[in-house]
């Protein structure tokens, strides 16, 4: 006798439901692919750049210049890609930018924007330069950026610095302390963090100025957690590997250079 069919034909109602689901999925895919270029076409690239520049300027309380194009992205979330980006230095600390990056990419949570809140989901910055400074009277050029969010309420925009993941590539930091005369520079820094709380992280950098006539190379990885309320960062199970190269002899007639390697947990 003939064997019963393993996959009986679906009834018409079920077939129509499957076709409807497939059509909806296709429409959503087309909408997702078309949304960024459609928004860019409606708003215009120059207007989009002006809007992003003004939002960042208002949120940070510093003049922010976007000299390149701003692009809407949707891979995998709705976000912005921009660059170069430059954030002005604090008054009294020189004319150059405090922060500059060749390219910045971030995903943006859409709902907070309705309340004029910029809440990045993930941030990636490449070829970053940062100039930190402290004046002789103790003022630092980051004091206003570290102020409570209420201090920015007059601008209408606030920033909630709680990204889900951060990736920084090729970062150079210079720190000038006018009170002590010390200068510290960090080059080739990289930082990668994971998602969620707590998150995995890995970082590496080279530093000059920590010790006289010496250069420090550092690699570290572990887990961290951040408490937005207290602004405290917790570290767990961190492994640190350092290599210190000193160009001067530690004792008269000693070897040059001197290398000291350490591994800490």
C-alpha positions in Angstrom: 0.0 0.0 0.0 1.2 3.6 -0.6 3.1 5.2 2.4 1.5 8.2 4.0 3.2 11.5 3.2 5.7 12.6 5.8 5.0 16.3 5.1 1.3 16.7 4.3 0.4 19.8 2.3 -0.4 22.7 4.6 -3.9 24.0 4.6 -4.6 27.2 2.6 -4.9 29.3 5.8 -1.5 28.1 7.0 0.1 28.7 3.5 -1.3 32.2 3.5 0.1 32.9 7.0 3.6 31.6 5.9 3.5 33.8 2.8 2.5 36.8 4.9 5.3 36.2 7.3 7.8 35.9 4.5 6.5 39.1 2.9 6.8 40.9 6.2 10.3 39.7 6.7 11.3 40.8 3.2 9.7 44.2 3.7 11.6 44.7 7.0 14.8 43.7 5.3 14.3 46.1 2.5 13.3 48.8 5.0 16.5 48.2 7.0 18.7 48.4 4.0 16.9 51.4 2.6 16.6 53.4 5.8 20.1 54.9 6.0 20.3 56.1 2.4 16.7 57.3 2.5 17.3 59.3 5.6 20.4 60.7 4.2 18.6 61.7 1.0 15.7 63.3 2.8 17.9 65.2 5.3 20.8 65.9 3.1 24.5 65.1 4.0 25.3 68.7 4.9 22.3 69.1 7.1 23.0 65.7 8.7 26.6 66.9 9.5 25.3 70.1 11.0 22.8 68.3 13.2 25.4 65.9 14.5 27.9 68.7 15.1 25.4 70.8 17.0 24.2 67.9 19.1 27.8 67.0 20.1 28.7 70.7 20.8 25.6 71.1 23.0 26.1 67.9 24.8 29.8 68.4 25.6 29.7 72.1 26.1 32.6 72.4 23.8 32.8 73.5 20.1 32.9 70.2 18.1 33.9 70.3 14.5 33.0 67.5 12.0 35.1 68.2 9.0 34.2 65.0 7.2 31.0 63.4 6.1 28.5 62.0 8.6 26.9 58.7 7.4 23.9 56.9 8.9 24.7 53.2 9.3 22.7 50.1 10.2 25.3 47.4 10.8 24.1 45.8 13.0 22.3 48.8 14.8 21.3 52.2 13.7 24.2 54.5 14.2 26.5 57.2 12.9 29.9 57.1 11.2 31.8 60.4 11.1 35.3 61.8 10.8 37.5 63.6 11.2 36.2 64.9 14.6 37.8 67.6 16.8 36.6 68.8 20.2 37.9 72.2 21.3 40.3 72.7 24.1 39.1 74.3 27.4 39.6 78.1 27.7 43.0 79.0 28.9 44.7 75.8 27.7 45.8 76.7 24.2 44.3 76.7 20.8 44.7 73.1 19.6 41.9 70.6 20.1 41.6 68.6 23.3 40.4 65.5 21.4 40.7 64.6 17.7 40.0 61.4 15.9 40.3 60.4 12.2 37.1 58.4 12.4 34.4 57.8 15.0 31.6 55.2 14.7 28.8 54.8 17.3 25.5 53.1 17.6 22.7 55.3 19.0 19.7 54.3 21.0 16.8 55.9 19.3 14.3 56.3 22.2 16.5 58.6 24.4 16.9 61.0 21.4 13.3 62.0 21.8 14.2 63.4 25.2 17.4 65.0 23.8 19.6 62.4 25.4 22.6 61.0 23.5 23.0 57.4 24.7 25.7 55.5 22.6 25.4 51.8 22.4 28.9 51.1 21.2 31.8 53.4 20.3 34.8 52.9 18.0 37.4 55.5 17.4 40.5 55.3 15.3 43.7 57.4 15.2 42.9 59.4 18.3 44.9 62.2 19.9 44.1 63.5 23.4 45.8 66.5 25.1 45.2 66.6 28.9 46.5 69.5 31.0 46.5 70.9 34.5 47.2 74.5 35.1 49.4 75.9 37.9 46.3 76.8 39.9 45.0 73.3 39.8 42.4 73.7 37.1 42.2 70.8 34.6 41.0 71.0 31.0 38.6 68.1 31.6 36.8 69.6 34.7 33.8 70.7 32.8 33.5 67.4 30.9 33.5 65.5 34.2 30.9 67.8 35.8 27.5 66.3 36.7 25.0 66.0 33.9 22.8 68.8 35.5 25.5 71.3 34.6 24.7 70.6 30.9 20.9 71.0 31.3 21.0 74.5 29.9 22.1 73.3 26.5 19.1 71.1 26.1 21.2 68.0 25.3 22.8 65.5 27.7 25.1 62.6 27.2 24.7 59.3 29.1 28.2 57.7 28.9 27.2 54.1 29.2 28.3 52.5 25.9 27.8 48.7 25.7 31.3 48.3 24.1 34.3 50.5 23.4 37.1 50.0 20.9 39.9 52.5 20.6 42.7 52.0 18.1 46.0 53.9 17.8 45.5 56.4 20.7 48.1 59.0 21.6 47.7 61.0 24.9 49.8 63.9 26.2 49.5 65.2 29.7 51.1 68.5 30.8 51.1 69.4 34.5 52.1 73.0 34.9 52.0 72.7 38.7 54.8 70.0 38.8 56.4 70.6 35.4 55.8 66.9 34.5 55.0 65.7 31.0 53.6 62.3 30.3 53.0 60.8 26.9 51.3 57.6 25.9 51.4 56.3 22.3 50.1 53.3 20.5 47.3 52.7 23.0 44.5 50.3 22.3 41.4 49.4 24.3 38.7 46.8 23.7 35.8 46.1 26.0 33.1 43.5 25.9 29.3 43.7 26.2 27.2 43.8 29.3 28.1 44.1 33.0 30.7 43.1 34.0 32.7 43.2 30.8 36.0 41.8 29.5 38.6 44.2 28.4 42.1 44.3 27.0 44.5 47.3 26.7 48.0 48.1 25.7 50.2 51.2 25.5 53.7 52.7 25.6 54.4 55.5 28.0 57.2 58.1 28.3 57.7 60.2 31.4 56.7 57.8 34.1 60.4 57.3 35.1 63.4 59.4 34.1 65.1 58.2 30.9 62.7 55.3 30.7 60.0 53.9 28.5 57.2 51.6 29.7 55.4 49.1 27.6 52.2 47.7 29.2 49.6 45.0 28.3 46.7 44.3 30.6 43.5 42.3 30.4 40.7 41.2 32.8 37.1 42.0 33.7 35.7 45.3 34.8 32.4 46.7 36.0 31.2 50.3 36.0 28.7 51.9 38.4 27.2 55.0 36.7 25.7 56.3 39.9 29.0 56.5 41.8 31.2 56.7 38.7 33.4 53.9 40.1 35.2 51.4 38.0 35.8 48.0 39.5 38.6 45.6 38.2 38.6 41.8 38.6 41.2 39.2 37.9 43.4 41.7 36.0 46.7 40.4 34.5 49.4 43.1 33.8 52.5 42.5 31.9 55.1 45.4 31.7 58.4 45.9 30.1 60.5 48.9 31.4 63.4 50.0 29.3 65.8 52.5 31.0 68.3 54.3 28.8 70.6 55.2 31.7 72.7 52.7 33.8 71.2 51.8 37.2 74.6 51.8 38.7 77.9 53.5 37.5 79.3 51.5 34.7 76.2 49.3 34.4 74.6 48.0 31.2 72.7 50.3 28.9 69.8 49.9 28.3 68.4 48.1 31.3 65.3 46.0 30.8 62.9 45.1 33.6 60.0 42.7 32.9 57.2 42.0 35.3 54.0 40.1 35.3 51.3 40.9 37.9 47.9 39.4 38.7 
